[in-house]
Amino acid sequence: MVTNMGLAWWQSGIVYQVYPRSFQDANGDGVGDLRGVARRLGHLQALGVDALWLSPIYPSPMADFGYDIADYTGIDPLFGTMEDFDALIAQAHGLGLRLILDFVPNHTSDRHPWFLESASSLRSPKRDWYLWRDPAPDGGPPNNWLSNFGGPGWTLNERTGQYYYHSFLPQQPDLNWRNPAVVAAMHDALRFWLKRGVDGFRVDVMWMMIKDDRFRDNPPNPDYHPGGSSHDRLLPLYTADRPEVHEVVAGLRSVLDEFGDRVLIGEIYLPIDRLVTYYGPHLNEAQLPFNFQLLLMSGWSAETIARIITDYEGALPPGGWPNWVLGNHDRPRIASRIGRAQARMAAMLLLTLRGTPTIYYGEEIGMADVAIPPDEVQDPAEKREPGKGLGRDPERTPMPWDASAGHGFTTAKPWLPFGAQEADVVAEAADPQSMLNLYRGLIALRKTSPALLHGETEGVHVEGTVLSYERRAPEQHLAVHLNLGEAAQTVTVKPGRILFSSGLHHDAVASPLTLAAAEGVVVVIEKL
Ligand code: GLC
């Protein structure tokens, strides 16, 4: 269904990711829950976002904090009940907010009844639901495939004498998506939630869902640096981005299409040319294959970002809708990567580029990573490969809502600590120059700006430390100038009127324009 200026809701809208453990605790156990999320929907409304994506809330032993699912059609008691979920979706829809769930189809928990059944015997009717192989002649793993969390990708099941493959933890066995019964069961799980009114899914590790059917060894990675994740020792040639994955993704999409007006978002860490294949040959796969270019880039330079914008726009298939992401629950927060001042420029970039923006909770108050003392580490990625900086707890800490002891998040000890110098939502709301008010202003601008919503991107260029681009729709022509440097920079601009400024800039713009360090403006280019 087309809503705003000829766009679908997931094109004109803004997605906001909630990591449910850390958003709001309503029952006083130190861990966020669904009733907590419901209590904070007003914040999302005031911010102006359109869709809420919840990281997994399904029953789980929590070996990977919910990304190990033991029941695809339930709610973990830690987060609440199905009644709480139904109440949340009703409340969200009542406020005009869409609800997107996380779907984790690559693997289940090792406690999922399907895996318990599969592992019980070589002749189990569900044996082929997972990837079982005989040991190598020496008794070791069947091939050299590695776990993304360190160590071998294979674990021996003593009872049956075979190994099973897990892209992640041994507690996360990979499903066999070549088995039609698996496909049917997973499609039914999607339908269960779609019938309850869920507006879409963010699909976990979409590009990994199918592995080589001949189980060939992965080749060594010539660029491997020993300091990095041990998984990177090999190139994942046979364990990810296989040609057959596209049929699987198209299958997921066809289930969503049965219900109409829903969105399929894919978590895909691939170079741009590979990423865009996940739109599908007929735009029949993911509507939004996550574009992580701004989250993966090292450094923060105008040249690099200009290249990313141009390469990405140039690679999109006809009709493929772009999207942009600054952060998520797996990567260091933007304010820690580039500093709080430049995080304001990142916000301007995110909200003025063409395509759907996704905001990770806390970005709107400039939340930074929190250093976790060794005895409080929770994340298996850190526990399995300590000291390599792979742990994800720092970007998963609780949302500070106010300055009280539990920061309005909890009355108990939070599951992860708060940072020392936290900005909080109440203080940010009161300060006109705050990050929160920058976000609110940009979002309000975007909602009413034809050029920002559906205009083309043109004239991407760099002058000194300033990144500039134009957004042009028939109704409106804008220029965006962002100083990504640490000193003032003077640039040549087209004359116009300031529509939005991150700083104190005035009404009219004439060339040359001097922008302070980390200052950005959106200018309406006057027709001559
Ligand atoms: C995805 C998730 C991450 C999880 C992994 C395994 O990358 O975002 O948090 O650990 O998949 O499910």
Boltz pocket constraint, residues with backbone or C-beta under 6 A from the ligand:
constraints:
  - pocket:
      binder: B
      contacts: [[A, 64], [A, 67], [A, 68], [A, 104], [A, 168], [A, 204], [A, 205], [A, 267], [A, 329], [A, 330]]
      max_distance: 6.0
